Amino acid sequence: MAVNAKKIAVYVLVVFVLYVIITDPAGAADYVQIGFEGISDAAKAVGDFMTWLADGGK
């Protein structure tokens, strides 16, 4: 039962993403840019933390 719910959720998500891309390509591009900026910021924060740890937590 849980597998079917997961498949349905993925299907709904894919349909929604395609709908947004088709109806508003510029908006979809903005969403992708926001997502990549968020991932980049998170990766930079992890790198800064690891550098802080490598320096002895100073």
PDB file of N, CA, C and O in Angstrom:
ATOM      1  N   MET A   1       0.831  -1.200   0.000  1.00  0.00           N
ATOM      2  CA  MET A   1       0.000   0.000   0.000  1.00  0.00           C
ATOM      3  C   MET A   1       0.872   1.260   0.000  1.00  0.00           C
ATOM      4  O   MET A   1       0.576   2.217  -0.716  1.00  0.00           O
ATOM      5  N   ALA A   2       1.949   1.263   0.802  1.00  0.00           N
ATOM      6  CA  ALA A   2       2.815   2.435   0.876  1.00  0.00           C
ATOM      7  C   ALA A   2       3.540   2.667  -0.445  1.00  0.00           C
ATOM      8  O   ALA A   2       3.790   3.812  -0.824  1.00  0.00           O
ATOM      9  N   VAL A   3       3.875   1.596  -1.142  1.00  0.00           N
ATOM     10  CA  VAL A   3       4.555   1.744  -2.426  1.00  0.00           C
ATOM     11  C   VAL A   3       3.640   2.426  -3.432  1.00  0.00           C
ATOM     12  O   VAL A   3       4.087   3.282  -4.197  1.00  0.00           O
ATOM     13  N   ASN A   4       2.377   2.059  -3.438  1.00  0.00           N
ATOM     14  CA  ASN A   4       1.428   2.693  -4.347  1.00  0.00           C
ATOM     15  C   ASN A   4       1.260   4.173  -4.019  1.00  0.00           C
ATOM     16  O   ASN A   4       1.179   5.002  -4.926  1.00  0.00           O
ATOM     17  N   ALA A   5       1.209   4.508  -2.748  1.00  0.00           N
ATOM     18  CA  ALA A   5       1.082   5.913  -2.352  1.00  0.00           C
ATOM     19  C   ALA A   5       2.311   6.701  -2.798  1.00  0.00           C
ATOM     20  O   ALA A   5       2.196   7.846  -3.236  1.00  0.00           O
ATOM     21  N   LYS A   6       3.483   6.084  -2.686  1.00  0.00           N
ATOM     22  CA  LYS A   6       4.711   6.759  -3.112  1.00  0.00           C
ATOM     23  C   LYS A   6       4.696   6.986  -4.621  1.00  0.00           C
ATOM     24  O   LYS A   6       5.068   8.063  -5.088  1.00  0.00           O
ATOM     25  N   LYS A   7       4.271   5.984  -5.387  1.00  0.00           N
ATOM     26  CA  LYS A   7       4.195   6.129  -6.840  1.00  0.00           C
ATOM     27  C   LYS A   7       3.211   7.220  -7.233  1.00  0.00           C
ATOM     28  O   LYS A   7       3.477   8.003  -8.145  1.00  0.00           O
ATOM     29  N   ILE A   8       2.089   7.273  -6.554  1.00  0.00           N
ATOM     30  CA  ILE A   8       1.084   8.298  -6.842  1.00  0.00           C
ATOM     31  C   ILE A   8       1.635   9.682  -6.515  1.00  0.00           C
ATOM     32  O   ILE A   8       1.435  10.624  -7.282  1.00  0.00           O
ATOM     33  N   ALA A   9       2.325   9.815  -5.386  1.00  0.00           N
ATOM     34  CA  ALA A   9       2.895  11.106  -4.994  1.00  0.00           C
ATOM     35  C   ALA A   9       3.933  11.568  -6.015  1.00  0.00           C
ATOM     36  O   ALA A   9       3.957  12.743  -6.382  1.00  0.00           O
ATOM     37  N   VAL A  10       4.778  10.668  -6.472  1.00  0.00           N
ATOM     38  CA  VAL A  10       5.787  11.020  -7.480  1.00  0.00           C
ATOM     39  C   VAL A  10       5.101  11.424  -8.785  1.00  0.00           C
ATOM     40  O   VAL A  10       5.504  12.397  -9.423  1.00  0.00           O
ATOM     41  N   TYR A  11       4.075  10.687  -9.178  1.00  0.00           N
ATOM     42  CA  TYR A  11       3.341  11.004 -10.405  1.00  0.00           C
ATOM     43  C   TYR A  11       2.713  12.398 -10.310  1.00  0.00           C
ATOM     44  O   TYR A  11       2.805  13.185 -11.252  1.00  0.00           O
ATOM     45  N   VAL A  12       2.084  12.698  -9.192  1.00  0.00           N
ATOM     46  CA  VAL A  12       1.458  14.012  -9.000  1.00  0.00           C
ATOM     47  C   VAL A  12       2.514  15.110  -9.037  1.00  0.00           C
ATOM     48  O   VAL A  12       2.287  16.164  -9.632  1.00  0.00           O
ATOM     49  N   LEU A  13       3.656  14.879  -8.414  1.00  0.00           N
ATOM     50  CA  LEU A  13       4.727  15.868  -8.408  1.00  0.00           C
ATOM     51  C   LEU A  13       5.252  16.123  -9.821  1.00  0.00           C
ATOM     52  O   LEU A  13       5.474  17.273 -10.200  1.00  0.00           O
ATOM     53  N   VAL A  14       5.450  15.065 -10.596  1.00  0.00           N
ATOM     54  CA  VAL A  14       5.928  15.213 -11.974  1.00  0.00           C
ATOM     55  C   VAL A  14       4.912  15.981 -12.812  1.00  0.00           C
ATOM     56  O   VAL A  14       5.291  16.869 -13.576  1.00  0.00           O
ATOM     57  N   VAL A  15       3.639  15.656 -12.681  1.00  0.00           N
ATOM     58  CA  VAL A  15       2.600  16.366 -13.433  1.00  0.00           C
ATOM     59  C   VAL A  15       2.583  17.841 -13.042  1.00  0.00           C
ATOM     60  O   VAL A  15       2.449  18.704 -13.910  1.00  0.00           O
ATOM     61  N   PHE A  16       2.715  18.139 -11.771  1.00  0.00           N
ATOM     62  CA  PHE A  16       2.725  19.533 -11.316  1.00  0.00           C
ATOM     63  C   PHE A  16       3.921  20.286 -11.884  1.00  0.00           C
ATOM     64  O   PHE A  16       3.780  21.417 -12.350  1.00  0.00           O
ATOM     65  N   VAL A  17       5.100  19.664 -11.848  1.00  0.00           N
ATOM     66  CA  VAL A  17       6.303  20.320 -12.381  1.00  0.00           C
ATOM     67  C   VAL A  17       6.146  20.582 -13.872  1.00  0.00           C
ATOM     68  O   VAL A  17       6.480  21.667 -14.347  1.00  0.00           O
ATOM     69  N   LEU A  18       5.647  19.612 -14.606  1.00  0.00           N
ATOM     70  CA  LEU A  18       5.424  19.818 -16.046  1.00  0.00           C
ATOM     71  C   LEU A  18       4.407  20.926 -16.304  1.00  0.00           C
ATOM     72  O   LEU A  18       4.579  21.723 -17.226  1.00  0.00           O
ATOM     73  N   TYR A  19       3.359  20.978 -15.502  1.00  0.00           N
ATOM     74  CA  TYR A  19       2.345  22.027 -15.638  1.00  0.00           C
ATOM     75  C   TYR A  19       2.971  23.404 -15.435  1.00  0.00           C
ATOM     76  O   TYR A  19       2.717  24.327 -16.209  1.00  0.00           O
ATOM     77  N   VAL A  20       3.794  23.540 -14.388  1.00  0.00           N
ATOM     78  CA  VAL A  20       4.432  24.836 -14.117  1.00  0.00           C
ATOM     79  C   VAL A  20       5.371  25.214 -15.251  1.00  0.00           C
ATOM     80  O   VAL A  20       5.387  26.368 -15.679  1.00  0.00           O
ATOM     81  N   ILE A  21       6.150  24.262 -15.744  1.00  0.00           N
ATOM     82  CA  ILE A  21       7.089  24.550 -16.833  1.00  0.00           C
ATOM     83  C   ILE A  21       6.349  24.980 -18.097  1.00  0.00           C
ATOM     84  O   ILE A  21       6.768  25.918 -18.775  1.00  0.00           O
ATOM     85  N   ILE A  22       5.265  24.306 -18.410  1.00  0.00           N
ATOM     86  CA  ILE A  22       4.522  24.617 -19.637  1.00  0.00           C
ATOM     87  C   ILE A  22       3.790  25.941 -19.530  1.00  0.00           C
ATOM     88  O   ILE A  22       3.782  26.720 -20.483  1.00  0.00           O
ATOM     89  N   THR A  23       3.172  26.210 -18.382  1.00  0.00           N
ATOM     90  CA  THR A  23       2.364  27.423 -18.256  1.00  0.00           C
ATOM     91  C   THR A  23       3.180  28.676 -17.944  1.00  0.00           C
ATOM     92  O   THR A  23       2.768  29.783 -18.290  1.00  0.00           O
ATOM     93  N   ASP A  24       4.348  28.510 -17.286  1.00  0.00           N
ATOM     94  CA  ASP A  24       5.147  29.682 -16.913  1.00  0.00           C
ATOM     95  C   ASP A  24       6.633  29.331 -16.945  1.00  0.00           C
ATOM     96  O   ASP A  24       7.238  29.111 -15.896  1.00  0.00           O
ATOM     97  N   PRO A  25       7.227  29.276 -18.141  1.00  0.00           N
ATOM     98  CA  PRO A  25       8.642  28.887 -18.232  1.00  0.00           C
ATOM     99  C   PRO A  25       9.585  29.831 -17.481  1.00  0.00           C
ATOM    100  O   PRO A  25      10.555  29.382 -16.869  1.00  0.00           O
ATOM    101  N   ALA A  26       9.303  31.141 -17.525  1.00  0.00           N
ATOM    102  CA  ALA A  26      10.171  32.094 -16.827  1.00  0.00           C
ATOM    103  C   ALA A  26      10.091  31.874 -15.316  1.00  0.00           C
ATOM    104  O   ALA A  26      11.107  31.919 -14.623  1.00  0.00           O
ATOM    105  N   GLY A  27       8.898  31.641 -14.819  1.00  0.00           N
ATOM    106  CA  GLY A  27       8.742  31.375 -13.393  1.00  0.00           C
ATOM    107  C   GLY A  27       9.430  30.086 -12.989  1.00  0.00           C
ATOM    108  O   GLY A  27      10.038  30.007 -11.921  1.00  0.00           O
ATOM    109  N   ALA A  28       9.333  29.061 -13.851  1.00  0.00           N
ATOM    110  CA  ALA A  28       9.996  27.789 -13.568  1.00  0.00           C
ATOM    111  C   ALA A  28      11.508  27.982 -13.512  1.00  0.00           C
ATOM    112  O   ALA A  28      12.182  27.397 -12.665  1.00  0.00           O
ATOM    113  N   ALA A  29      12.037  28.802 -14.414  1.00  0.00           N
ATOM    114  CA  ALA A  29      13.472  29.075 -14.405  1.00  0.00           C
ATOM    115  C   ALA A  29      13.879  29.778 -13.117  1.00  0.00           C
ATOM    116  O   ALA A  29      14.939  29.495 -12.559  1.00  0.00           O
ATOM    117  N   ASP A  30      13.043  30.689 -12.646  1.00  0.00           N
ATOM    118  CA  ASP A  30      13.324  31.365 -11.379  1.00  0.00           C
ATOM    119  C   ASP A  30      13.334  30.376 -10.225  1.00  0.00           C
ATOM    120  O   ASP A  30      14.188  30.464  -9.342  1.00  0.00           O
ATOM    121  N   TYR A  31      12.397  29.435 -10.220  1.00  0.00           N
ATOM    122  CA  TYR A  31      12.345  28.428  -9.154  1.00  0.00           C
ATOM    123  C   TYR A  31      13.602  27.562  -9.153  1.00  0.00           C
ATOM    124  O   TYR A  31      14.145  27.241  -8.095  1.00  0.00           O
ATOM    125  N   VAL A  32      14.058  27.188 -10.346  1.00  0.00           N
ATOM    126  CA  VAL A  32      15.270  26.372 -10.445  1.00  0.00           C
ATOM    127  C   VAL A  32      16.472  27.159  -9.946  1.00  0.00           C
ATOM    128  O   VAL A  32      17.317  26.620  -9.230  1.00  0.00           O
ATOM    129  N   GLN A  33      16.552  28.435 -10.322  1.00  0.00           N
ATOM    130  CA  GLN A  33      17.665  29.267  -9.870  1.00  0.00           C
ATOM    131  C   GLN A  33      17.645  29.401  -8.349  1.00  0.00           C
ATOM    132  O   GLN A  33      18.693  29.312  -7.709  1.00  0.00           O
ATOM    133  N   ILE A  34      16.481  29.611  -7.770  1.00  0.00           N
ATOM    134  CA  ILE A  34      16.365  29.713  -6.312  1.00  0.00           C
ATOM    135  C   ILE A  34      16.816  28.403  -5.660  1.00  0.00           C
ATOM    136  O   ILE A  34      17.524  28.416  -4.653  1.00  0.00           O
ATOM    137  N   GLY A  35      16.406  27.283  -6.237  1.00  0.00           N
ATOM    138  CA  GLY A  35      16.800  25.981  -5.698  1.00  0.00           C
ATOM    139  C   GLY A  35      18.307  25.784  -5.725  1.00  0.00           C
ATOM    140  O   GLY A  35      18.898  25.352  -4.736  1.00  0.00           O
ATOM    141  N   PHE A  36      18.935  26.105  -6.866  1.00  0.00           N
ATOM    142  CA  PHE A  36      20.384  25.937  -6.968  1.00  0.00           C
ATOM    143  C   PHE A  36      21.127  26.899  -6.050  1.00  0.00           C
ATOM    144  O   PHE A  36      22.167  26.539  -5.498  1.00  0.00           O
ATOM    145  N   GLU A  37      20.616  28.113  -5.874  1.00  0.00           N
ATOM    146  CA  GLU A  37      21.245  29.038  -4.935  1.00  0.00           C
ATOM    147  C   GLU A  37      21.159  28.495  -3.508  1.00  0.00           C
ATOM    148  O   GLU A  37      22.105  28.621  -2.730  1.00  0.00           O
ATOM    149  N   GLY A  38      20.027  27.897  -3.176  1.00  0.00           N
ATOM    150  CA  GLY A  38      19.881  27.305  -1.849  1.00  0.00           C
ATOM    151  C   GLY A  38      20.849  26.153  -1.631  1.00  0.00           C
ATOM    152  O   GLY A  38      21.461  26.042  -0.568  1.00  0.00           O
ATOM    153  N   ILE A  39      20.988  25.292  -2.641  1.00  0.00           N
ATOM    154  CA  ILE A  39      21.936  24.177  -2.539  1.00  0.00           C
ATOM    155  C   ILE A  39      23.363  24.704  -2.425  1.00  0.00           C
ATOM    156  O   ILE A  39      24.158  24.185  -1.641  1.00  0.00           O
ATOM    157  N   SER A  40      23.687  25.731  -3.203  1.00  0.00           N
ATOM    158  CA  SER A  40      25.025  26.313  -3.154  1.00  0.00           C
ATOM    159  C   SER A  40      25.318  26.916  -1.784  1.00  0.00           C
ATOM    160  O   SER A  40      26.405  26.725  -1.238  1.00  0.00           O
ATOM    161  N   ASP A  41      24.354  27.639  -1.232  1.00  0.00           N
ATOM    162  CA  ASP A  41      24.536  28.234   0.098  1.00  0.00           C
ATOM    163  C   ASP A  41      24.713  27.163   1.162  1.00  0.00           C
ATOM    164  O   ASP A  41      25.536  27.307   2.066  1.00  0.00           O
ATOM    165  N   ALA A  42      23.940  26.087   1.051  1.00  0.00           N
ATOM    166  CA  ALA A  42      24.049  24.994   2.024  1.00  0.00           C
ATOM    167  C   ALA A  42      25.419  24.329   1.920  1.00  0.00           C
ATOM    168  O   ALA A  42      26.035  24.029   2.943  1.00  0.00           O
ATOM    169  N   ALA A  43      25.902  24.096   0.709  1.00  0.00           N
ATOM    170  CA  ALA A  43      27.210  23.477   0.525  1.00  0.00           C
ATOM    171  C   ALA A  43      28.317  24.381   1.066  1.00  0.00           C
ATOM    172  O   ALA A  43      29.273  23.897   1.671  1.00  0.00           O
ATOM    173  N   LYS A  44      28.192  25.683   0.850  1.00  0.00           N
ATOM    174  CA  LYS A  44      29.185  26.625   1.382  1.00  0.00           C
ATOM    175  C   LYS A  44      29.173  26.612   2.902  1.00  0.00           C
ATOM    176  O   LYS A  44      30.230  26.668   3.532  1.00  0.00           O
ATOM    177  N   ALA A  45      27.987  26.539   3.498  1.00  0.00           N
ATOM    178  CA  ALA A  45      27.898  26.506   4.953  1.00  0.00           C
ATOM    179  C   ALA A  45      28.540  25.230   5.512  1.00  0.00           C
ATOM    180  O   ALA A  45      29.225  25.279   6.533  1.00  0.00           O
ATOM    181  N   VAL A  46      28.323  24.103   4.854  1.00  0.00           N
ATOM    182  CA  VAL A  46      28.945  22.850   5.293  1.00  0.00           C
ATOM    183  C   VAL A  46      30.463  22.960   5.161  1.00  0.00           C
ATOM    184  O   VAL A  46      31.197  22.540   6.056  1.00  0.00           O
ATOM    185  N   GLY A  47      30.931  23.520   4.052  1.00  0.00           N
ATOM    186  CA  GLY A  47      32.377  23.720   3.866  1.00  0.00           C
ATOM    187  C   GLY A  47      32.970  24.615   4.925  1.00  0.00           C
ATOM    188  O   GLY A  47      34.044  24.324   5.451  1.00  0.00           O
ATOM    189  N   ASP A  48      32.286  25.710   5.252  1.00  0.00           N
ATOM    190  CA  ASP A  48      32.763  26.610   6.306  1.00  0.00           C
ATOM    191  C   ASP A  48      32.818  25.888   7.653  1.00  0.00           C
ATOM    192  O   ASP A  48      33.761  26.070   8.423  1.00  0.00           O
ATOM    193  N   PHE A  49      31.804  25.069   7.932  1.00  0.00           N
ATOM    194  CA  PHE A  49      31.788  24.325   9.185  1.00  0.00           C
ATOM    195  C   PHE A  49      32.923  23.331   9.248  1.00  0.00           C
ATOM    196  O   PHE A  49      33.585  23.211  10.279  1.00  0.00           O
ATOM    197  N   MET A  50      33.164  22.604   8.148  1.00  0.00           N
ATOM    198  CA  MET A  50      34.253  21.631   8.125  1.00  0.00           C
ATOM    199  C   MET A  50      35.592  22.318   8.269  1.00  0.00           C
ATOM    200  O   MET A  50      36.481  21.794   8.940  1.00  0.00           O
ATOM    201  N   THR A  51      35.759  23.485   7.653  1.00  0.00           N
ATOM    202  CA  THR A  51      36.998  24.255   7.817  1.00  0.00           C
ATOM    203  C   THR A  51      37.167  24.675   9.256  1.00  0.00           C
ATOM    204  O   THR A  51      38.270  24.600   9.798  1.00  0.00           O
ATOM    205  N   TRP A  52      36.098  25.113   9.883  1.00  0.00           N
ATOM    206  CA  TRP A  52      36.142  25.496  11.299  1.00  0.00           C
ATOM    207  C   TRP A  52      36.547  24.303  12.156  1.00  0.00           C
ATOM    208  O   TRP A  52      37.364  24.444  13.066  1.00  0.00           O
ATOM    209  N   LEU A  53      35.984  23.132  11.874  1.00  0.00           N
ATOM    210  CA  LEU A  53      36.352  21.924  12.627  1.00  0.00           C
ATOM    211  C   LEU A  53      37.809  21.552  12.395  1.00  0.00           C
ATOM    212  O   LEU A  53      38.510  21.188  13.339  1.00  0.00           O
ATOM    213  N   ALA A  54      38.274  21.638  11.150  1.00  0.00           N
ATOM    214  CA  ALA A  54      39.667  21.292  10.832  1.00  0.00           C
ATOM    215  C   ALA A  54      40.654  22.237  11.516  1.00  0.00           C
ATOM    216  O   ALA A  54      41.778  21.856  11.842  1.00  0.00           O
ATOM    217  N   ASP A  55      40.214  23.468  11.723  1.00  0.00           N
ATOM    218  CA  ASP A  55      41.074  24.446  12.411  1.00  0.00           C
ATOM    219  C   ASP A  55      41.013  24.300  13.926  1.00  0.00           C
ATOM    220  O   ASP A  55      41.614  25.097  14.647  1.00  0.00           O
ATOM    221  N   GLY A  56      40.318  23.325  14.403  1.00  0.00           N
ATOM    222  CA  GLY A  56      40.253  23.083  15.849  1.00  0.00           C
ATOM    223  C   GLY A  56      39.105  23.784  16.528  1.00  0.00           C
ATOM    224  O   GLY A  56      39.103  23.905  17.753  1.00  0.00           O
ATOM    225  N   GLY A  57      38.140  24.245  15.787  1.00  0.00           N
ATOM    226  CA  GLY A  57      36.973  24.888  16.387  1.00  0.00           C
ATOM    227  C   GLY A  57      37.258  26.237  17.004  1.00  0.00           C
ATOM    228  O   GLY A  57      36.641  26.624  17.996  1.00  0.00           O
ATOM    229  N   LYS A  58      38.198  26.951  16.412  1.00  0.00           N
ATOM    230  CA  LYS A  58      38.586  28.264  16.957  1.00  0.00           C
ATOM    231  C   LYS A  58      37.574  29.324  16.609  1.00  0.00           C
ATOM    232  O   LYS A  58      37.740  30.484  16.985  1.00  0.00           O
TER     233      LYS A  58
END
